[in-house]
Each structure stands twice: as C-alpha cells, then as structure tokens.
Amino acid sequence: MIKKKIIVIGLTVVLLCGCSSKGNENNSSKNESIDSTTKTSADLSSSSSSTKKNDDSSSRDNLQNEETKTSQDASNPWKTVTKDEFAREMESDFEIPDGALNVTYKICEDDALLGNINHDSKLNEYTEVVPLGEVTFTMSDEYTSVDYVARMQKAKRPSDCISGYNYDEWDSDSKEMHDGQPVYFKRKIDTDKTVDVAYWYFSDTSLTYTLTVTGTDLDGFDISAVAYTICDMHKAKKDAEKANAPEVTANQLPDGNYTSYCDMVTAFEEKDGVFSLSVEKLYCNDNKVEGAVHDDWGMEYVQNITLTGDSKSIEYGDIDAGNEFEANSNLKKVKEVLQYYLSIRGQEVESATGLHLDIKDGKIVRLGLVTS
C-alpha cells in the first residue's frame, strides 16, 4: 500500500519520442538521460517527490518558482493557455478524470520538441509540424495527493512516445489490453526516484498519450488506474457521438463516391424496378456529410442508411486492384454476393468484399464490387 505520504508525481501524457529503448549513452543511476527541454513540470520542481500533505503548497511554490526561473533563461518551452485555447490548438479536448483539482493547460512553444508528420519523400523530411500539449492536475484522497502531468500529440506512428525518460533498460515492460485498447507500461527504479510510464494511441484521433509518474516511494502505486480512466472517458465520448448523431437520409448525401462492405449490409431488395440497399456504415470518403461519425481509425461514415436506385439504369461492375471500374451489367452477380454475406451475417469475416457506390441526387447510379 502507498504510505501516508505525499507523492509529488509527474504523470506525463506525451507523444512522439522518449519511450523507446534508445536511451542516452550516459544513462547511469542518475537520471541524466532526461533532456532538460523535455522534462515535465514535476521534474522542474526539484526533488520533492515525497512530502507530507501539509507541505503540498510549498512544493507547488517551488515548482512555480523553478518554472519562472527556467522561463527567464529561455529553457522552459511551455505557454499556459485556457481550456478552449488548448482544445483549439490540439484539435481535441483532453479527458480530465472526475475529481481532478488544480487543472492547468499548456502548449509547447519549442520547435525542437514539436512532432512532424506527413513525410515528403522528395525532401526526405516531415512537412507538417504538430503541436504538443500538456495538462497538469491533482488527484487527492485521504492518504495521498498525486500531481499528474499529461501530454498529447499527433503521432507519426502508434508506438511514438516522448516521456523524456530514455533509459537503456527498464526494470519492467509490459503490454495490457483494456476494453480492446492496447496500453503499454514501463517502470524504472533509479537511485533517487522511481519512474512509471504508461502510453497508448487513440487511432480515431491519431493522438498518442504518455503518462509518466515519478516519486521516491511508489510501492503499491498503480499507474493503470488513471490510464484506464482516460481510455474509458475517450470511449464514452466516442459512443455518445454515435448515439447522438442525427439520422442521415440518402437525399442529404452530396453527389460523390461512397464505400461500404458486404458484411455491413443489413438488407437488400430488387423489386418493381427499384434496387434498395441498407448498410450499417457508409464511408464518406472525401464527401462532407453533416451527421457523419468516426470509426476507430478516424474515418467518417454515416450510420444505418438505406440507398435506392433504378435497378435497370444503375451501372453494375467490378473494381480491380487499380481501383478501376469495369462495367459488366451483372445485377445477378451483385445479388448473389449480397445474399451470401447476409446468410453468414453475425459470423466473423476476415476480409469482406468491398462496395463502391456512386451517388447522384440521392440515388445509386453506379455499384461496383471490389474483386481484389
């Protein structure tokens, strides 16, 4: 159990560097592997990792004084912003756990720490600079008061992590699944403190979070509690988006190409010259559709929509590997494929046949089956 002590903990949500095993070569028992520009707010607060609860305000004063001093010598890259400014800059809110106190939002202004995405092969460099955000907050109970530093940033790769702790070796390193979400955990027991790291990637927003906890007494401390809480809040927000999304009808769809898959078909019918197709998800591709929601990979789609068209005038065909449409006027084949997928509906399908649908004036004018 955690003893009745204050653990001043820097819990860092960070993106794009630092959690890999490529540490600095000078990584000794001292934590010299942490670059001063990547240190968390807690790291700037001197070594007050474990204090009595009535010393909490003093610890915070020390932190503020160190940050002020660091800012004066141009090595503190953080600018304090409002919650709205943070969300606007990061293009996403941060999920603050219930009961959090002393919430502060910051944006990094040091270009050397900012991530870059969208690689230009000709220039051999990343062309889009993405911001790095930090949120600090405190969680308290009867026995402990824990300070968290949370960072988030768009990531080039899901494995990116910039906790700033580049140890060559960690004392523990594991991966856990939480409600389908992979979360990674690391711990390093150093001479002057223990470092806990948790990090994960939200594929729907392309944001990586890294949580770092430091303290002199972390016996019994479990970083996963806060990590899983943030994951749960993110999922709840995504589920609410889907539940509250307005119904979209075919007449509201802009003219363009849309995509679905045969295992997402819930019904189809060809009767009295009208072909009707109902799907769970209709991906919008480049079309902007009001009421669309996001899947786990950030792709926009319309939920539960029925599409119709003149069965005799719809152009049927196949989509080859080069994404080229080859007309074959084979409605019979389309119906056979759709009927097969309806017959196995509910079973796990490794790779379902794709559907390309051209919509004009709310009607299907072309339907292609992806053949490869």
N, C-alpha and C positions, 0 to 999 in steps of 0.2 A: 504493500500500500504506500501511497505517497504520504510522507511525513508532514506534520503540521508546519510547513514552511512555504514561504512564497517562492514560487519558481518563476523567475522572470524569463519568459520563454519567447524566443523569436521564431514564429512559425511562418515560413515564407512560401507564398504561392508564386512560383517563378517559372519562366518559360525559356526555352531555347539554349540552355547551356548549363553546365555545372554538375549534373548528377552522374555524368559518365565516370568511368573508372580512370580517365586520363587526368590524373591529378598533376599538380606541380611537382617537379622533381625534388623540391625542398620540403616535401610534406613529411614533417617529423612529428614528434609528440606535441610540439607546439602547433597551433592551427595556422601556420604561415601560408598554407595553401589558399587561404581566402583572400582574394584581391580586395583592397580597401574600397574600391569603387563598387563592388558587388555585395558588400556587407549589408545585412539587414539593419533596420532601425535598432533592434535589440543589440546587435553586435557593436553599434556605435555608443552604447550606453555604459561602457567599461564593464568590469567583471562583477556585476551584481546579479549573479544567476540565482542565488538562493538567499532570501532575506525574510525577516519576519513580516507579517502582514501589515503592521503599523508603519513599516518603512517603505511601503509601496509608493507613496507620494514623493519621497526623497529619491527613490530610484527613477521615477519619471522625470523629476527635475534634472537629475544627472543626464538622462537621455536627451532632454531638450537642450541642455547646455552644450553637450557634445555635438548635437546636430547644428546648433548655431555656430559653434566654433568651426566645424567642418565646412559649413557653407561659406564662411568667411575666407577659408583658404582654398575655395573652389573645388573641393573634393567631394562634397555632398551633392549628388545629382538630382535630388528629389524636390519636386514642387508640390506643395499642398493645394488641393483643389476641392471643390464641392462634390457631393454625390452625383449630381446631374452632369457636371463637367467630366467626371470620371467615366460615367456611362457613355457620354457622347464621344470622348476620346477613344475609349476601348471598344466602342460599338457593342457593349454588353454591360448589364448590371453585374455586380458581384453578390453572390448569395451569402448574406450575413446571417449566421446562426441566431436563433431566438435567444434573448438574454444577453447579447453582446453589449458591452459598455465601451465608452471612450473610442468610438469609431472615427478613424481618420483616413482620408483618401489622398493618394499621392500619385504623380506621374513622373517618370524618369525623364530628365532633360539631357542626359549624357548620350550623345550619338554612339559612343563606343559600346554602350550596353544594349542598344536597341537591336532587335532582330530584323533580319531581311528575308523576304520570301519572293517568289516568282523569279526563278533563275533564268537569266539571259545567257543562252549557250554561246552566242557570238561574243559577248563581252566577258563571258565566264565570271559573272558576278550576279548577286541577287539585287533586283532593281527596286523592290518596294520595301521601304522602311516601316516597321510596325511598332507601335508604342508598347511600353512596359508599364503596367500599373501595379500599385501597391496599396493594400488596405490593412490598417492595423486596428486591432480591437482586443478587448479583455473579456475573458470568461472567468467568473468567480463563483465559489461556493463557500461553505462554512470553513473549509480547511485550506483551500488554495486560491490563488489569484494568478491566472496564466495570461501572459501577453502573447498575442499572435500577430505575425506579420504575413500577409497573404499576397502573393503576386500572381499575375496572369498576363498572358501574352499569346498572340497568334504564333503558331509553331510551323516550322518547315516540315518537321517530322513528329509523329506522335510520341517518340521517345525523348524529344528535346526537354531539357531541364536546366535551369540556371539558379540553383540554390546557392552557388558560390562556394560550396564545400567540395573541393576536388581531391578527395582522399584517394590515394593509390589503392587502398584496400579498406573495405568496410567490415565491421565485425558481424553484421548480418545483412542479408539482401534477399528480399522475397517479393513474390507477386501474389496478390489475392484478387478474387472476383467478388464484387459487391453488386448484386442485382444486375448481373451482366456487364458491369463496368470494371475493367482491369485497373487496379490500383497497386502501385509499387512502393515498397517500404525499404529504407536503409537505416542502419544505426552505426555510429562510430563512437567508441568510448575513448576519449582523449585524456591527456594528463590533467587538464584544467576544467574540462566540461565534457558532457555527452551530447552528441548531435543526432537527432532523429529527423528523417526526411520521408515525406510521403508525396508522391506525384502521380498525376494521371492526365488523360487527354479527353476532352469532350469533342467527339467527331462532328457533332451537328453545328458547333460554333468554331471549330478548329482552334480552340483555346486549350493550352496546357496550363495546369495548376501545379505548383510545387510548394509543399508545406514543410517548413524547417523548424524544428523545436530544439532549443539549446538550454542546458541547465546543468548545475553541478550535482543535482540529486534527482534523477529520473527513474529511480527504482519504482516499478509498478506503473509508470506512466504509459498510456496507450494513445499514440497519435491518431490511430484509426478512427477514434470517436468523432473528432471534428472533421476528418477527411470524408467519412461516410455521410455525415450530416450534410455537408456541402453537396455531395453527389445526390443525395436524396432530394434536396431542395431544387437542384437543377432538373432532375427528372420530373418532379411535381410541377414545375413551371412549364416544362415541355408538354406534359399531359394536359395541363389546364389550357394551353394554347390550342391543342387539338379539340378539346371538349367545347371550348367557347367559340371556335371558328364558325363563321356564318355559313349556311348552306350555299353552295355554288351550283348553278344550273348551266347546261350547255350553252344557252343563249348569252351567258356572261363571259364566255371564253373568247379572248381575242383570236383572230384568224392566225393560224400557225400550225407548227408540228408539235405533237404531244406523244408521250411514251407511257406504256404500261407493260405488264407481263401477264402471260396467260394464267398463272397461278393466282393472280389478283382479280380475275374475272369472277363475278358472283352470279351473273345471268346473261343469257343472250337469246335472241329470237329473230327469226326472219318470217314475217307474216304480212300478207296483203301489200307486198312491195316495199315494206319498211324493215330495215335491219336495225336491231336495237342491241346495245351492249352496255352492261353495267360493270363498273370496276371499283375496287376498294381504293386504289390510288391511281391518279392520272398525273404523271410528272409533267411539269410546265415547261421544262427545257428553258428556252430564253424568253418565254412569254410571261408577262407580269399580270398575275391574276389576283384580284382582291379576294381575300378569304383563303388563300393557299397557306398551308402549314409546312413545317420542315421535318424531314426524316432524320434518322440517326447520323446521317452524313451531311446534313445541311442542305439537301436537295428539296426544292419546293414542289409540293404536289397538292392536288385537290382531292378531298375525301369523298368517297361514296357518291359517284356521279354516273348518270345514265346518258349515253350518247346515241343518237339515231341518225339515219341517213337513208336515202333512196337506194334500196338493195340492188337495183338494176344500173344505177348510174355511178355507184361507188367503184373506184378503181382498185381492184384487189391485186396483190402481188407479193413478191418476196424481197427482203432486204439482205444483200450479200455482205461479205466480210468488209468490203469497202464502203459500206453504208449506202450502196446504190440500190434504187428501187427497180425491180424488173416486173412489169405487169404480166399477169397470167390469167386474169378474169376468172379466177377459180374460187368462187364463193363456197363450193362444196368442200374444198380442202380446208378453208378457214373454219367452217362449221365443224368439221371432223376434229381439228386440233383443239378447238374450244371445248367441244363435248368431252374429249379425253381428259382435259385438265379439270373440268367440272366433276368428272367421275372419280378423280383422286383427290378432290378438294379436302383439305384438312391434313393431308399427309405431307411430310417434309419432302421438298423438291430441291435437289442440289442446284440445278440450273434450268430455269423455266424459259420457254420461248418468248421472245420479246414481241411487243406490238407497237408499230409506228402508225400514228393516226394524224392525218391532216384534217384540220377543222376549218370550215369556212361558213360564216353566217350561222354558227352554232350547229352545223351538220357535218357528219363524216363525209368527206369527198374522196379520201384515199385510205386504204388499210393495208399495211404490209406486215408480214410475218418475218421476224429475224431468223434466218436459216442457219447462221453460223456465228 
